[in-house]
Amino acid sequence: MKLRVWPAVISLVLASGVLFGGWFAYHSYAVKNPLHDHLASIEGIQSIESVTIERDAVHITLSLEDDARLRMIREHIVTGNPSIFQKRELVLDLDMTSSEQLEQWWSQALFEVAEAMDTHQYGSIPKVLEERAQGASHVAVHTEMDDKYVYVQLSDGTSTKYIMLPREPVMTGVWPNA
C-alpha cells in the first residue's frame, strides 16, 4: 500500500489549524474578553494596559485613578471572576506616576513598616505611617488590609503611590538549615 504524502500533510495542517484556532477562540472569547469587560466596569480603574492568563497566575497591568481603593479593586476582580481565579493567583502590576517626594518618604518609612510586617503586627502600620505623615504635611496616607495583603496608598496631591505588602513572606531563595 502506497502512502500519499501530500494528503497526509494537508490533513495534519488542517487538523492543527482547527485545534489551535479553537483553543485561541475559546481563550479569547470565553476567558479573556469577559475578564477585560469586567475590569473596565470596576470603579477606580483608569486604564487596562495588559491581561495575561497563564496556567497558575493572571497578570494584570492597570493604571488607577488617584482616589482608587486598591483593596476593593482587587476584591472586585477576584469575586467577579471566580472560575478564572479558582486555581490561579492574581498578580497586579500597577502603572503609577509616583513623585520623588513620595518615593523618598516611603523609603524612610520602609524600615518601620518592614519590622511590623516581620513581627506580624499589622495594626501598628497605620499608626506608624500616620505619625510620619503628620511630620510631612504634603503626604496623605490610607491603609487597608485583607487576608493576603496590607495595602498602603500615599498621596501628595499631585501623584499617588500604591503599595501591596504580602502578609505571607516571600521566600528569597535562602535554603533553610534543617
TIKOLZA-807725 format. One record per residue (C-alpha): residue number from 0; residue in one letter; z negated, y negated, x negated. Coordinates in pm, 1 decimal, padded with zeros to 6 digits. Each point is the difference from the previous one (the first is absolute). Layout:
N
> NUM,A,Z,Y,X
...
//
This chain:
178
> 0,M,00000.0,00000.0,00000.0
> 1,K,00109.4,-00328.9,-00143.0
> 2,L,-00243.5,-00288.2,00041.7
> 3,R,00159.6,-00334.9,00072.3
> 4,V,-00166.9,-00272.0,-00207.4
> 5,W,00107.3,-00316.0,00182.2
> 6,P,-00118.4,00096.6,00348.7
> 7,A,-00337.3,00105.7,-00148.3
> 8,V,-00037.8,-00329.9,-00189.6
> 9,I,00099.7,-00204.7,00305.5
> 10,S,-00248.7,00193.8,00218.7
> 11,L,-00276.5,-00057.2,-00256.4
> 12,V,00071.9,-00373.5,-00018.2
> 13,L,00011.4,-00036.3,00379.7
> 14,A,-00322.4,00198.6,00050.7
> 15,S,-00177.7,-00206.8,-00267.5
> 16,G,00124.6,-00321.9,00158.0
> 17,V,-00124.9,00102.0,00343.9
> 18,L,-00341.9,00110.4,-00131.3
> 19,F,-00063.3,-00305.8,-00217.8
> 20,G,00149.5,-00234.4,00258.7
> 21,G,-00227.2,00145.2,00267.1
> 22,W,-00306.0,-00036.0,-00224.0
> 23,F,00094.1,-00359.2,-00084.2
> 24,A,00057.3,-00086.9,00367.9
> 25,Y,-00333.4,00154.8,00100.1
> 26,H,-00184.6,-00177.6,-00282.5
> 27,S,00157.5,-00335.7,00085.8
> 28,Y,00000.9,-00000.1,00379.1
> 29,A,-00304.4,00211.4,00084.7
> 30,V,-00241.0,-00092.9,-00280.0
> 31,K,00087.0,-00313.6,-00194.4
> 32,N,00141.7,-00225.1,00273.8
> 33,P,-00293.7,00048.8,00242.8
> 34,L,-00243.2,-00071.7,-00284.7
> 35,H,00193.3,-00313.5,-00094.8
> 36,D,00006.8,-00115.7,00364.7
> 37,H,-00374.5,00058.7,00030.8
> 38,L,-00064.6,-00199.7,-00319.8
> 39,A,00206.5,-00289.2,00133.7
> 40,S,-00216.1,-00013.0,00313.3
> 41,I,-00333.6,-00030.1,-00185.7
> 42,E,-00151.8,-00346.1,-00000.9
> 43,G,-00060.9,-00139.8,-00348.8
> 44,I,00297.8,00161.0,-00172.8
> 45,Q,00242.3,-00265.4,-00116.1
> 46,S,00271.8,00227.4,-00138.4
> 47,I,00058.9,00364.7,-00087.0
> 48,E,00149.0,00037.2,-00346.4
> 49,S,00035.7,00379.1,-00018.4
> 50,V,-00111.9,00326.6,00158.5
> 51,T,00015.2,00322.5,-00201.0
> 52,I,-00108.6,00329.2,00154.3
> 53,E,-00083.4,00277.2,-00243.5
> 54,R,-00146.9,00345.8,00043.2
> 55,D,-00364.6,-00108.9,-00047.0
> 56,A,00007.4,-00381.9,00030.2
> 57,V,00161.3,-00286.8,00186.2
> 58,H,00055.2,-00306.6,-00220.2
> 59,I,00035.9,-00326.4,00189.7
> 60,T,00058.4,-00335.7,-00165.6
> 61,L,-00100.1,-00291.7,00222.1
> 62,S,-00033.3,-00376.0,-00004.6
> 63,L,-00293.5,-00116.4,00209.2
> 64,E,-00070.5,-00326.9,00174.0
> 65,D,-00281.8,-00212.6,-00142.9
> 66,D,-00242.8,00077.9,00282.2
> 67,A,00076.6,00373.7,00023.1
> 68,R,-00282.5,00255.0,00011.1
> 69,L,00096.9,00283.2,-00232.9
> 70,R,-00244.1,00254.4,00145.7
> 71,M,00140.1,-00047.5,00350.2
> 72,I,00358.9,00023.0,-00126.5
> 73,R,-00070.9,00324.2,-00186.6
> 74,E,-00177.3,00141.6,00305.7
> 75,H,00291.0,-00090.5,00232.8
> 76,I,00251.5,00159.3,-00235.8
> 77,V,-00188.9,00330.5,-00020.8
> 78,T,-00104.0,00027.0,00366.1
> 79,G,00343.1,-00107.0,00126.3
> 80,N,00173.6,00282.3,-00188.3
> 81,P,-00234.7,00299.9,00007.0
> 82,S,00271.1,00260.3,-00056.5
> 83,I,00119.6,-00163.7,-00322.2
> 84,F,-00348.7,-00041.2,-00147.1
> 85,Q,-00139.9,00345.0,00083.1
> 86,K,00079.3,00134.0,-00346.6
> 87,R,00096.2,-00320.9,-00178.6
> 88,E,-00202.3,-00279.2,-00152.1
> 89,L,00085.8,-00363.1,00068.4
> 90,V,00059.6,-00202.8,-00316.0
> 91,L,00031.8,-00373.4,00063.6
> 92,D,00160.5,-00220.7,-00261.1
> 93,L,-00058.2,-00363.3,00085.1
> 94,D,00247.5,-00265.0,-00105.9
> 95,M,-00217.9,-00309.4,-00032.8
> 96,T,00016.0,-00339.8,-00156.5
> 97,S,-00339.8,-00038.6,-00158.1
> 98,S,-00095.2,-00310.6,-00195.7
> 99,E,-00135.1,-00017.6,-00353.4
> 100,Q,-00329.3,-00133.8,00138.0
> 101,L,-00046.2,00302.5,00226.8
> 102,E,00087.1,00241.5,-00279.3
> 103,Q,-00251.0,-00164.2,-00232.0
> 104,W,-00268.2,-00010.5,00271.2
> 105,W,00054.6,00368.9,00079.5
> 106,S,-00012.3,00101.9,-00366.4
> 107,Q,-00338.2,-00172.6,-00033.3
> 108,A,-00136.8,00169.1,00312.8
> 109,L,00145.9,00340.6,-00084.2
> 110,F,-00289.3,00118.3,-00217.9
> 111,E,-00258.0,-00034.7,00277.5
> 112,V,00237.0,00149.6,00255.9
> 113,A,00075.8,00297.4,-00228.0
> 114,E,-00371.9,00054.8,-00053.1
> 115,A,-00058.8,00004.3,00377.3
> 116,M,00291.0,00240.9,00047.4
> 117,D,-00128.6,00236.5,-00270.4
> 118,T,-00349.8,00011.6,00147.1
> 119,H,00137.4,00032.9,00357.3
> 120,Q,-00182.9,-00316.7,00109.5
> 121,Y,00288.0,-00132.3,00205.9
> 122,G,-00223.2,-00229.9,00203.9
> 123,S,-00068.1,-00216.4,-00304.1
> 124,I,00369.3,-00081.8,-00053.3
> 125,P,00026.8,-00264.1,00276.0
> 126,K,-00325.5,-00158.8,-00114.8
> 127,V,00112.8,-00017.9,-00363.8
> 128,L,00339.6,-00143.3,00091.5
> 129,E,-00145.1,-00254.4,00244.6
> 130,E,-00246.1,-00121.7,-00264.3
> 131,R,00283.5,-00044.0,-00247.3
> 132,A,00214.3,-00174.8,00262.0
> 133,Q,-00275.1,-00255.3,00070.1
> 134,G,00020.9,-00106.2,-00365.0
> 135,A,00376.6,-00043.0,00026.7
> 136,S,00079.9,-00215.1,00302.0
> 137,H,00370.2,00086.7,-00001.6
> 138,V,-00038.7,00376.7,00059.6
> 139,A,-00055.7,00162.6,00340.1
> 140,V,-00102.3,00366.7,00007.4
> 141,H,00034.7,00259.3,00276.4
> 142,T,-00112.4,00362.1,-00047.2
> 143,E,00031.8,00308.6,00220.8
> 144,M,-00053.3,00371.1,-00048.5
> 145,D,00109.8,00327.6,00152.9
> 146,D,-00042.1,00363.7,-00099.1
> 147,K,00257.6,-00019.8,-00282.5
> 148,Y,00005.5,-00356.4,-00138.2
> 149,V,-00188.4,-00322.9,-00048.3
> 150,Y,00239.0,-00284.7,00085.3
> 151,V,-00037.4,-00339.7,-00165.6
> 152,Q,00203.6,-00304.5,00097.6
> 153,L,-00016.5,-00310.8,-00218.0
> 154,S,00160.0,-00326.8,00103.7
> 155,D,00014.7,-00342.2,-00159.9
> 156,G,00190.0,-00176.8,00279.1
> 157,T,00346.7,00037.4,-00151.8
> 158,S,00007.2,00365.2,-00105.8
> 159,T,-00173.4,00323.3,00091.6
> 160,K,-00095.6,00307.3,-00201.7
> 161,Y,-00062.8,00338.2,00166.3
> 162,I,-00192.0,00275.2,-00177.5
> 163,M,-00052.7,00358.4,00118.0
> 164,L,-00283.0,00169.2,-00189.4
> 165,P,-00005.3,00378.7,00053.9
> 166,R,-00342.2,00135.7,00095.2
> 167,E,00081.8,00330.0,-00167.5
> 168,P,00031.2,-00065.9,-00373.3
> 169,V,00337.1,00064.1,-00155.2
> 170,M,-00013.6,00245.8,-00286.6
> 171,T,00159.7,-00150.9,-00309.6
> 172,G,00086.7,00319.9,-00181.0
> 173,V,-00336.8,00062.1,-00165.3
> 174,W,-00086.6,00366.8,-00020.2
> 175,P,-00357.3,00085.3,00098.9
> 176,N,-00209.6,00191.3,-00250.5
> 177,A,-00094.6,00300.0,00206.8
//
